[in-house]
C-alpha cells in the first residue's frame, strides 16, 4: 500500500534545557512555556523508526504537519495515513491532520478529530468520564486566579494547563499544599500558557500507565506499567512531570523507575483493564491509545489522562511507555507499528 506518515519534528536546537525548578536547583532566562514548546513533537529518530517499520511491507511518503500538508495529501493521495502528528497552535491542534484527511476522504490511523480534540482538553475529558461514572479525581477549572477562591476540594492538589501533553506545564510546583500555592500556579499557567488551569485533588495511591491496541471487541490491553515513585531521587516530587520526563529521564541519566509488567494482583489488574477499556470506549478512541491512572485512598483506579497519540520513542533504553508495554507483551517495535497500521486498515476495510 501507499502509506503517508504525518509527523511534527522537534527543531534540531531543541535539547530540553533545564526548567525553572526548585527541585533541580536550576534557572533559565526562558519561561517554561518557551522551553517545553516542542515537547509533544517527535525527533527524527522516532520518525525514521516509524517510517522504517512501515516500509517493511509498504511504500512510505513523509508529510510534515505544517501549512503545506493539505496540498501534499491531495497530490500524493495515499491509501492511508499513519498519523503521529501533534499539530501546532491552538487547543485543537491534534485534530488538524485528521480533519484535513476527513475532508479529503483519506483513511488514517488513530482516533478522529473529535476524539483527539476532546482528549487534549483535560476538563472536557473528565466531564465525559464523570457522566459515564468512570472514576477520576475531583476537579474544578480555573480561568483566572479569582476562580480559586471558592472550591470544595481538599489539599494537596495538582494544577495543570488544561490543554497540554507530554508533561508540558507540569512541574514540581504543580503539587500544591495551600491556597497561596494554588493561586500562584493558576497565575503561572494563565501567564505562561494563556489557558485555563485544571485543578484536581491529589490521588495518593500507586500510578500506572496502560497501552491499548486495536478496536471494539479486539482491543487488547497490554501489560500495565507502574511508576515507582519510591525510586525517585530524594527530595523530588512524586509526579511524572516535565522535569521527570525530559530532564531526570534521559539516556545519560539512569532513571529506572518503571516496573513493566507492574507487580499487581489479578483483582487489581482486572479493575485497571476494565476502567481503561471503558475509557477507551466512551471516548471513542481508535487503533491505539495510552491511558494514565492512579489509585485513590481506597485503592480504586482513577483515570488521570488519555493520550490517543502516544509517545513511541524506539530506543529500548529510553522510557517510552507504549513501546515498553508492547515489548512486555512480546511485540517488537516494528511489529507494534504495523499492528497499529493493520488496525486502521481493517477498520476502513481496505483489504
C-alpha positions, 0 to 999 in steps of 0.5 A: 500500500501507499502509506503517508506518515504525518509527523511534527519534528522537534527543531534540531536546537531543541535539547530540553534545557533545564526548567525553572525548578526548585527541585533541580536547583536550576534557572533559565532566562526562558519561561517554561512555556518557551522551553517545553514548546516542542515537547509533544513533537517527535525527533527524527529518530522516532520518525525514521523508526516509524517510517522504517517499520512501515516500509517493511511491507509498504511504500512510505511518503513523509508529510510534515504537519505544517501549512503545506500538508493539505496540498501534499495529501491531495497530490500524493493521495495515499491509501492511508495515513499513519498519523503521529502528528501533534499539530501546532497552535491552538487547543485543537491542534491534534485534530488538524491532520485528521480533519484535513484527511476527513475532508479529503476522504483519506483513511488514517490511523488513530482516533478522529478529530473529535476524539483527539480534540476532546482528549487534549482538553483535560476538563472536557475529558473528565466531564465525559468520564464523570457522566459515564461514572468512570472514576477520576479525581475531583476537579474544578477549572480555573480561568483566572486566579479569582476562580480559586477562591471558592472550591470544595476540594481538599489539599494537596492538589495538582494544577495543570494547563488544561490543554497540554501533553507530554508533561508540558506545564507540569512541574514540581510546583504543580503539587500544591499544599495551600491556597497561596500555592494554588493561586500562584500556579493558576497565575503561572499557567494563565501567564505562561500558557494563556489557558485555563488551569485544571485543578484536581485533588491529589490521588495518593495511591500507586500510578500506572500507565496502560497501552491499548491496541486495536478496536471494539471487541479486539482491543487488547490491553497490554501489560500495565506499567507502574511508576515507582515513585519510591525510586525517585531521587530524594527530595523530588516530587512524586509526579511524572512531570516535565522535569521527570520526563525530559530532564531526570529521564534521559539516556545519560541519566539512569532513571529506572523507575518503571516496573513493566509488567507492574507487580499487581494482583489479578483483582487489581489488574482486572479493575485497571483493564476494565476502567481503561477499556471503558475509557477507551470506549466512551471516548471513542478512541481508535487503533491505539491509545495510552491511558494514565491512572492512579489509585485513590485512598481506597485503592480504586483506579482513577483515570488521570489522562488519555493520550490517543497519540502516544509517545513511541520513542524506539530506543529500548533504553529510553522510557517510552511507555507504549513501546515498553508495554508492547515489548512486555507483551512480546511485540517488537517495535516494528511489529507494534507499528504495523499492528497499529497500521493493520488496525486502521486498515481493517477498520476502513476495510481496505483489504 
